[in-house]
Amino acid sequence: MILYDMADSGNCYKPRLLMAKLGIPFTRVEVSSHTGETRKPDYIAKNPNAMVPMLELDDGRRIAESNAILLYLAEGTRFLPADKYERALAYQWLFFEQYSHEPYIAVRKALLTFPERAKDATPERLAQTLERGNKALGVMNSHLQQNAFFAGSAYSVADIALYAYTHTAEMGGFQLDAYPAVVEWLKRVEADKGHAPIEWVP
């Protein structure tokens, strides 16, 4: 399989982390949005949405969107709950991550750390992303006060998806110490067998 990704992207880290845990070999191809590579015709021909990550299977079929790739890779493994309700919870948190979490926590980090995004870092945008990102962290903290993980009692794709940008949230100006249950959850995620840091590439 070929993973088209960007080393410093949390969305791209998600499938890398799961493939590391599952021992799935893959070839990694760097396609950086920083340099415009995702907008080149040869890449758009593969993924018209011009984004990474994208997974190309051995037979040439392709899957885009980080959480869709997670679900594909997790099928039949411990990372996707077999119980119908817990499986629905995993989906719930995957949707939460992309709608209520990533657009604020990941975006605020990008605004503050990527030079090409600096022009978009208006006081209004920074205030909005901080407020809504803190709301997302509060929702997570409330859940984790009563639960070890996000979909049932075991680590799953929901934890991978939420970990990817949460563990670097302080780079976006979020104070994780205000969310002690989240901090403890981050430690549990990192203690899970086969954990690989975001810097890991094959």
Disulfide bonds with the S-S distance in Angstrom:
none
